[in-house]
Amino acid sequence: MQCRRVVGLVAVWVMVGAAVAAGLPGPVADLEDRAERDPRVRTFVTPGRVVWHSGAVENAGALLQKRSGQITLDASNPCVLDSRKGEAAILLDFGVELNGGVQIMAWHSKDNKPVRLRVRFGESASEAMAELGGEQNATNDHAIRDQTTLVPWLGTAEIGNTGFRFVRIDLLDDDSFVQLKSVRAVFVYRDLDYLGSFRCSDERLNRIWQTGAYTVHLNMQDYLWDGIKRDRLVWVGDMHPETETIFAVFGADAIVPASLDLVRDETPLPRWMNGISSYSMWWVLLHHAWHHYTGDDAYLRQQRTYLTGLLAQLAACVGPDNRETLPAYRFLDWPSSENKAAIHAGLHSLLVMTLQAGAELCEVLDEPQTRAKCLDSVAKLVKHTPDPADSKQAAALMALAGLADATKLNREVLAVDGPQRMSTFYGYYVLQARAMAGDYQGAIDVIRQYWGAMLDLGATTFWEDFDLQWTQNAGRIDELVPEGKKDIHGDFGNHCYVGFRHSLCHGWASGPTAWLSEHVLGVRIVEPGGTVVRIQPHLADLDWAEGTFPTTKGVIKVRHEKKTDGTIETKIDAPKGITILR
């Protein structure tokens, strides 16, 4: 009997040990093989203000008080929604875009029965007030933002999994009431250190850098998403500017290779990633960027079979006239999607960039045959100079691919009309091309005007798309639209993002964050792995700039200050193992 007891205790401790390794409690250790730890954390956020309430809502301000997350028997100072006196609805503002849902705690209700609440989430105040469908295109696409739920008396309910800042709650039951203890946001995110930073003499640029960083941070969920309301998917093209921002803010975060591998494994050749040939090209460019930042040869070798197969497939997309022959679906970004000449120019340029990057990766992998295929195709492609067709997107890619003079393209296309005719996605490449042309002042002005205009309208994250024309007589996203004004969210948008379907938190819009770190702070990795870094600031009209930049060797600290004679004094604190070029 004693022997059996000892054996049993050993078995229990073995089970407990396995559970601890998996992060599971002992009694459920048998779930280890089927369990996966969520890389995110949950934080509860109290609303910052009551935007609006209607009908019989008593003591609305109680919901702004920070209270415990435990329902209690002491129902003191509740917010009461009372449909016995008519409509009862309230609109709350959590102050900043969040990912997650809401926790609703209720004390008593009529006859102490569950009550039906309608909960509407919105990235803008007006979206949270909107009805599904209709002229302004409010939807439940990809994430449910408008739903009816039961909330228990003397209990708690959690509702929602979407991107939002505003929440409207309506009591649907007639002749009823509910005492609310609290309505808290359940904020779900990755708990990451902001290793990179940026500050300068222009507070507007500081806010833009931080907003771009936060936009991408919110989209670092299970994988690297495009948007937290819509589409909540891994779009490879969107990932490129997002990844450049991640490098500048968080360093080499594992979400990037995890997302690249996910799409690779779900896209067997000869299929194109996300059904778009350009997105397969962005996958190659992302691997080139990742290897350049990390110097991780082992991870690159894991891509050998797929990468060489994809490069061979791409190298074959050159016609006898030296023009790209990439198949449908032919896509750069939404605003350029009806300009066929611009799409050709952009895809042609993107193919040059991809095959050049692929050749460099093949050299690391010792794949001479695929490298030769890439370079042979590039030699053909550069014999054809496409027409950018007055498209800033196409002109930017042509400059970056070296197919035309960047200074000329900047003068004739990129700098024309300032921030007009841009997109939040390809705006990053427009900025990069303008830097290549030496027009740092023009690029900084565009950042202030274009991305800054979203902040002026109440944005706390950057949007799927934006047109400065929309701002004329438009209300802010954090207010109910005043009579006589346009709804910047519900009345605009185009293509797949008409009206409230428009995502107001889209990672591809974060380009200024990466750009300011690279060109104003001036930090650029020269050798793979960050062993050699060039620091060359371009302050333009700024008096000073300072910040940090994460590398695989550690964090570099930099400060630049413009002296009275126009020269720049720079102070650098770099980790050991990094050679700094000036």
C-alpha positions in Angstrom: 0.0 0.0 0.0 2.8 2.4 0.9 4.7 1.5 -2.3 1.6 2.3 -4.4 1.2 5.7 -2.6 4.8 6.6 -3.4 4.4 5.6 -7.0 1.2 7.6 -7.2 2.9 10.7 -5.7 5.8 10.4 -8.3 3.2 10.2 -11.1 1.5 13.3 -9.7 4.8 15.2 -9.5 5.8 14.2 -13.0 2.4 15.5 -14.2 2.8 18.7 -12.3 6.3 19.2 -13.7 5.1 18.8 -17.3 2.3 21.3 -16.6 4.7 23.8 -15.2 6.8 23.6 -18.3 3.8 24.2 -20.4 2.5 27.0 -18.2 -0.5 24.8 -17.2 -1.7 23.8 -13.7 -1.1 20.3 -12.7 -4.6 18.8 -13.0 -4.8 19.8 -16.7 -1.3 18.8 -17.7 -2.7 16.3 -20.2 -3.7 19.3 -22.3 0.0 20.2 -22.9 0.1 18.9 -26.5 -3.1 20.7 -27.4 -2.4 24.0 -25.6 -0.8 27.1 -26.9 0.0 30.1 -24.8 -1.5 33.5 -25.9 1.4 35.9 -26.4 -0.8 38.8 -25.4 -1.9 40.3 -22.1 -5.2 41.7 -21.0 -5.6 45.1 -19.3 -8.8 46.7 -18.1 -9.3 50.4 -19.1 -11.9 52.7 -17.6 -13.7 55.1 -20.1 -12.4 58.6 -20.2 -15.6 60.4 -20.9 -19.3 60.1 -21.6 -19.8 61.4 -25.2 -23.6 61.2 -25.2 -26.6 59.6 -23.5 -30.2 59.5 -24.3 -33.4 58.8 -22.4 -33.4 57.5 -18.9 -29.8 57.3 -18.0 -29.0 58.2 -14.4 -25.6 58.9 -12.9 -23.7 58.3 -16.1 -20.5 59.8 -14.6 -20.3 56.7 -12.3 -18.9 54.7 -15.2 -15.8 57.0 -15.3 -14.8 56.0 -11.8 -12.1 53.4 -11.4 -13.6 50.5 -9.6 -12.6 46.9 -8.8 -13.2 44.2 -11.3 -15.3 42.2 -8.8 -19.1 42.5 -8.6 -20.3 43.0 -5.0 -23.4 42.9 -3.0 -23.1 46.6 -2.2 -24.9 48.3 -5.1 -23.8 51.8 -4.3 -23.6 54.7 -6.8 -24.6 52.8 -9.9 -25.2 54.1 -13.4 -28.8 53.2 -14.2 -30.3 52.5 -17.6 -34.1 52.6 -17.2 -36.3 51.7 -20.1 -39.4 52.1 -17.9 -39.0 55.8 -18.7 -38.2 55.4 -22.4 -35.1 54.9 -24.4 -31.9 54.3 -22.4 -28.6 54.4 -24.2 -25.0 55.7 -23.5 -21.9 56.3 -25.6 -18.5 56.0 -24.0 -15.1 57.1 -25.2 -12.0 55.2 -24.0 -9.7 57.9 -25.3 -7.5 55.9 -27.6 -7.9 53.1 -30.2 -7.8 49.7 -28.5 -8.1 46.0 -29.5 -10.4 43.7 -27.5 -13.9 44.1 -26.1 -15.7 45.4 -23.0 -16.5 44.0 -19.6 -19.9 44.9 -18.3 -20.7 44.5 -14.6 -24.3 44.7 -13.4 -25.8 44.9 -10.0 -29.6 44.6 -10.0 -32.2 44.5 -12.8 -35.9 44.2 -13.0 -37.0 41.0 -11.1 -33.2 40.2 -11.0 -33.3 38.7 -14.4 -30.7 38.9 -17.2 -31.1 42.0 -19.4 -30.6 42.3 -23.1 -28.1 45.0 -24.1 -27.1 46.1 -27.6 -23.4 46.8 -27.7 -21.9 48.7 -30.6 -18.2 49.4 -31.0 -16.8 52.1 -33.2 -13.4 53.4 -34.3 -15.2 56.8 -34.5 -18.0 58.2 -32.4 -20.3 58.1 -35.4 -19.5 54.5 -36.2 -20.6 53.4 -32.7 -23.9 55.2 -33.3 -24.5 53.7 -36.8 -26.9 51.1 -37.9 -25.6 48.1 -39.9 -25.8 48.5 -43.6 -27.3 51.7 -44.9 -25.7 54.5 -46.9 -22.6 54.8 -44.6 -21.8 51.1 -44.8 -21.5 50.0 -41.2 -20.6 46.3 -41.2 -19.7 43.4 -39.0 -17.1 42.2 -41.5 -14.2 40.3 -40.0 -15.1 41.3 -36.4 -18.5 41.7 -34.8 -18.9 45.4 -33.8 -22.7 45.4 -33.4 -24.3 42.7 -31.3 -27.0 41.9 -28.7 -26.0 40.1 -25.6 -27.4 39.0 -22.3 -25.9 40.4 -19.1 -26.7 38.7 -15.8 -27.8 40.5 -12.7 -25.1 40.5 -9.9 -22.7 39.3 -12.6 -20.2 40.2 -15.3 -20.2 39.7 -19.0 -17.4 40.2 -21.6 -18.4 41.1 -25.1 -16.5 41.8 -28.3 -13.2 41.2 -30.1 -12.5 44.1 -32.4 -10.8 47.4 -32.8 -12.5 50.3 -31.2 -12.3 53.5 -29.2 -16.1 54.1 -28.6 -18.8 51.9 -27.2 -22.5 52.5 -27.3 -24.8 50.5 -25.0 -28.6 50.3 -25.3 -31.0 48.6 -22.9 -33.3 46.7 -25.3 -35.8 45.2 -22.8 -39.0 47.2 -22.5 -40.2 48.2 -19.0 -36.9 47.2 -17.4 -33.8 48.6 -15.8 -30.2 47.6 -15.1 -27.7 49.0 -12.5 -24.2 49.2 -14.0 -21.3 49.1 -11.7 -18.8 49.5 -14.5 -18.1 49.2 -18.2 -14.4 48.6 -18.8 -12.5 48.0 -22.0 -10.7 44.7 -22.1 -7.5 45.8 -23.9 -5.6 42.8 -25.5 -2.1 43.5 -26.8 1.5 42.3 -26.7 3.4 43.6 -23.7 6.4 45.0 -25.6 9.1 47.5 -24.6 9.5 50.5 -26.9 13.2 50.1 -27.4 13.2 52.7 -30.2 12.3 56.4 -29.6 12.2 59.7 -31.4 12.0 63.3 -30.3 12.7 66.5 -32.1 12.0 70.2 -31.9 8.6 69.7 -33.6 6.0 68.2 -31.3 3.8 67.4 -34.3 6.4 65.1 -35.7 6.9 63.5 -32.2 3.2 62.7 -32.1 3.3 61.3 -35.6 6.2 59.0 -34.8 4.5 57.7 -31.6 1.2 57.2 -33.4 2.8 55.2 -36.1 4.5 53.0 -33.6 1.3 52.5 -31.6 -0.6 51.7 -34.8 1.7 48.8 -35.6 1.9 47.7 -32.0 -1.9 47.2 -31.9 -1.7 45.1 -35.1 0.9 42.8 -33.5 -1.8 40.3 -32.3 -1.8 36.5 -32.9 0.2 37.4 -36.0 1.0 40.7 -37.7 -2.3 42.0 -38.9 -3.2 44.7 -41.3 -5.9 46.2 -39.1 -7.6 45.4 -35.8 -11.1 46.1 -36.9 -10.7 45.0 -40.5 -9.3 42.8 -42.0 -7.4 41.2 -39.0 -5.5 39.2 -41.6 -1.8 38.7 -42.6 -1.5 40.7 -45.8 2.1 40.4 -46.9 2.3 43.7 -48.7 1.0 45.5 -45.6 3.7 43.8 -43.6 6.6 45.6 -45.3 6.1 49.1 -43.9 4.9 47.5 -40.6 8.1 45.5 -40.4 10.3 48.6 -41.0 8.4 50.2 -38.2 8.9 47.2 -35.9 12.7 47.4 -36.6 12.7 51.0 -35.5 10.6 50.6 -32.4 10.8 47.0 -31.1 13.7 45.4 -32.9 13.7 41.9 -34.3 10.3 40.7 -33.0 9.5 37.1 -33.6 6.0 38.0 -34.9 7.6 38.9 -38.3 9.1 35.5 -39.2 6.0 33.8 -37.7 3.8 35.7 -40.0 6.1 35.2 -43.0 6.1 31.4 -42.4 2.4 31.3 -41.9 1.7 32.8 -45.4 4.5 30.7 -47.0 3.0 27.5 -45.6 -0.5 28.3 -46.8 0.6 29.4 -50.3 2.2 26.4 -52.1 3.9 27.4 -55.3 3.0 28.3 -58.0 0.2 30.2 -56.2 0.7 33.9 -55.3 0.5 35.0 -51.7 -2.8 36.5 -50.8 -3.7 35.9 -54.4 -1.6 38.9 -55.5 1.7 38.6 -57.4 3.1 41.8 -55.9 2.5 40.4 -52.4 4.8 37.4 -53.2 7.4 39.9 -54.2 6.9 41.7 -50.9 7.6 38.4 -49.2 11.0 38.2 -50.8 11.7 41.9 -49.9 10.7 41.2 -46.3 13.1 38.3 -46.1 15.8 40.6 -47.5 15.0 43.3 -44.9 14.8 40.7 -42.0 18.2 39.2 -43.0 19.8 42.6 -43.4 18.5 43.6 -39.9 19.3 40.4 -38.1 22.0 38.7 -40.1 20.2 35.4 -39.3 21.6 33.0 -41.9 20.0 30.0 -40.2 16.5 31.4 -40.6 17.2 32.3 -44.2 18.3 28.7 -44.9 14.9 27.5 -43.8 13.4 29.4 -46.7 15.8 27.9 -49.3 13.4 25.6 -51.2 10.4 28.0 -51.3 12.6 31.1 -51.9 14.5 29.6 -54.8 11.3 28.3 -56.3 9.5 31.6 -56.0 12.5 33.5 -57.5 12.6 31.2 -60.5 8.9 31.8 -61.0 9.3 35.5 -60.8 12.4 35.6 -63.0 10.3 34.0 -65.7 7.8 36.9 -65.7 9.7 38.9 -68.3 8.5 39.2 -71.8 10.5 39.4 -75.1 10.1 43.2 -75.0 11.8 43.3 -71.6 8.6 44.2 -69.8 7.2 42.5 -66.8 4.5 39.9 -67.5 3.1 39.4 -64.0 -0.4 37.9 -64.0 -3.6 39.2 -62.5 -4.3 40.1 -59.8 -2.2 43.2 -60.5 -2.1 45.5 -57.5 0.0 48.2 -55.9 -2.4 50.1 -53.7 -6.1 51.1 -53.9 -5.8 54.7 -55.2 -3.7 53.5 -58.1 -5.8 50.5 -58.9 -7.5 52.0 -62.0 -4.3 53.4 -63.5 -3.1 50.5 -65.7 0.0 52.3 -66.9 1.0 53.1 -63.3 0.4 49.6 -62.2 2.7 48.3 -64.9 5.4 50.8 -64.0 5.1 49.9 -60.3 5.1 46.2 -60.8 8.0 46.4 -63.3 10.0 48.4 -60.7 9.0 46.1 -57.9 10.1 43.1 -59.9 13.5 44.7 -60.4 13.8 45.3 -56.7 12.7 41.8 -55.8 15.1 40.0 -58.1 18.0 42.2 -57.0 17.2 41.4 -53.4 16.7 37.7 -54.3 20.1 37.6 -55.9 21.7 38.9 -52.7 19.9 36.3 -50.7 21.0 33.6 -53.1 24.6 34.7 -52.6 24.2 34.1 -48.9 22.6 30.7 -49.6 25.2 29.7 -52.1 22.6 29.2 -54.8 24.5 30.4 -58.0 21.9 29.1 -60.5 19.0 30.9 -59.0 21.1 34.0 -58.5 22.1 34.0 -62.2 18.4 33.7 -63.2 17.6 36.7 -61.1 20.4 38.8 -62.5 19.7 37.8 -66.1 16.1 38.9 -65.7 17.1 42.2 -64.0 19.4 42.9 -67.0 16.4 42.6 -69.3 14.0 44.5 -67.2 16.3 47.6 -66.8 16.3 48.0 -70.6 12.7 49.1 -70.4 11.8 52.4 -68.7 8.1 52.5 -68.0 6.0 55.7 -67.8 4.9 56.5 -64.2 1.7 57.9 -65.6 1.7 60.8 -63.2 1.4 58.3 -60.3 3.3 59.0 -57.2 3.2 55.3 -56.2 4.7 54.2 -59.6 7.3 57.1 -59.6 8.4 56.2 -56.0 9.0 52.5 -57.0 10.8 53.5 -60.2 13.2 55.7 -58.1 13.8 53.0 -55.6 14.5 50.5 -58.3 16.9 52.8 -60.0 14.9 52.8 -63.3 14.9 56.6 -63.5 16.6 59.6 -61.8 15.1 60.2 -58.4 15.7 63.9 -58.5 13.8 64.2 -61.8 11.0 62.0 -60.6 10.7 64.1 -57.5 10.5 67.3 -59.4 8.0 66.1 -62.0 5.8 63.8 -60.0 6.6 63.2 -56.3 6.8 66.8 -55.1 3.9 68.0 -57.2 0.9 69.0 -55.1 2.7 68.1 -51.9 0.6 65.5 -50.0 -2.1 65.3 -52.6 -2.6 62.0 -54.6 -0.9 59.8 -52.0 -2.0 56.8 -49.9 -1.2 55.9 -46.4 0.4 52.6 -47.7 2.6 53.8 -50.5 3.2 57.1 -48.7 6.1 55.4 -47.1 7.8 54.7 -50.5 7.0 58.2 -51.6 8.9 59.5 -48.6 11.8 57.0 -49.3 12.1 58.2 -52.9 12.0 61.8 -51.9 14.9 61.1 -49.5 16.7 59.4 -52.3 16.3 62.7 -54.2 17.7 64.7 -51.3 14.3 66.4 -50.6 14.2 65.8 -46.9 12.5 69.1 -46.2 9.7 68.2 -48.7 9.3 64.8 -47.1 9.0 66.2 -43.6 6.5 68.8 -44.8 4.4 66.0 -46.3 4.5 64.1 -43.0 3.3 67.1 -41.1 0.5 67.9 -43.6 -0.7 64.4 -44.5 -0.3 62.3 -41.4 -0.7 65.3 -39.1 -4.1 66.0 -40.6 -5.4 62.7 -39.2 -4.2 63.7 -35.8 -6.1 67.1 -36.2 -9.2 65.0 -36.8 -8.8 63.1 -33.5 -6.9 60.1 -34.7 -4.9 58.1 -32.2 -3.9 55.5 -34.9 -3.3 56.0 -38.6 -5.9 55.0 -41.2 -6.3 52.5 -44.1 -6.3 55.5 -46.5 -6.7 59.2 -46.3 -7.2 62.1 -48.8 -6.7 65.7 -47.7 -9.8 66.6 -49.8 -11.9 64.8 -47.2 -11.0 67.3 -44.5 -13.0 70.1 -46.0 -15.8 70.9 -43.6 -15.4 67.6 -41.8 -16.0 66.9 -38.2 -13.6 65.0 -35.9 -13.8 61.3 -35.2 -14.1 61.9 -31.5 -17.3 64.0 -31.7 -20.8 63.4 -32.9 -20.8 65.2 -36.3 -22.2 68.7 -35.9 -25.0 69.7 -38.2 -23.8 71.0 -41.5 -20.5 69.1 -41.4 -19.3 66.0 -43.1 -18.6 62.8 -41.3 -14.9 62.1 -42.0 -15.5 58.4 -41.3 -18.9 57.6 -42.6 -19.1 59.9 -45.7 -15.8 59.1 -47.3 -13.6 56.1 -48.4 -13.4 54.3 -51.7 -12.9 50.8 -53.2 -13.1 48.2 -50.3 -13.1 50.8 -47.6 -16.3 52.8 -48.2 -17.8 54.6 -45.2 -17.6 52.9 -41.8 -16.0 49.8 -43.3 -12.9 52.0 -43.5 -10.3 50.8 -41.0 -8.9 53.6 -38.8 -6.1 51.5 -37.5 -4.0 50.1 -40.4 -0.4 49.1 -39.9 0.7 50.0 -43.5 0.1 53.6 -42.6 3.0 53.7 -40.1 5.7 54.7 -42.6 6.7 58.0 -41.1 7.8 56.3 -37.9 10.4 54.2 -39.8 11.3 57.1 -42.0 12.0 59.6 -39.2 14.2 57.1 -37.4 16.1 56.3 -40.6 16.5 59.8 -42.1 16.1 62.4 -39.4 17.6 60.5 -36.5 19.7 59.1 -39.4 20.3 55.5 -38.3 20.7 53.0 -41.0 22.1 49.5 -40.8 24.9 48.9 -43.3 26.0 45.3 -42.7 23.7 42.4 -42.0 23.2 41.9 -38.3 23.9 45.5 -37.4 27.6 45.2 -37.1 28.1 48.3 -39.1 25.7 51.2 -38.8 25.7 54.6 -40.5 24.4 57.6 -38.7 23.7 60.6 -41.0 21.0 63.0 -39.8 18.9 65.3 -42.0 17.3 67.8 -39.7 16.0 70.1 -42.5 14.2 72.9 -40.5 14.5 71.1 -37.2 16.7 72.5 -34.4 17.4 69.2 -32.8 16.5 65.5 -32.8 17.3 62.7 -30.4 16.3 59.1 -29.9 17.2 55.5 -29.7 17.4 52.7 -32.3 17.4 49.0 -31.4 19.8 46.6 -33.1 20.7 43.0 -32.5 23.8 44.3 -30.6 21.8 46.6 -28.3 20.2 50.0 -28.4 22.0 53.0 -30.0 21.4 56.4 -28.4 21.7 59.5 -30.6 21.3 63.2 -30.2 21.8 65.8 -33.0 21.8 69.6 -32.4 22.0 72.3 -35.0 24.5 75.0 -34.1 24.2 78.7 -35.0 26.5 78.2 -38.1 24.2 75.5 -39.5 26.5 72.6 -38.6 25.2 69.7 -36.6 26.7 68.4 -33.4 26.1 64.7 -32.9 26.5 62.6 -29.7 26.3 58.8 -30.1 26.3 56.1 -27.5 26.5 52.7 -29.2 26.9 49.2 -27.8 30.1 47.3 -28.2 30.5 45.4 -31.4 29.0 48.1 -33.6 31.1 50.1 -36.0 29.6 53.6 -36.5 30.1 55.3 -39.9 29.4 59.0 -40.3 
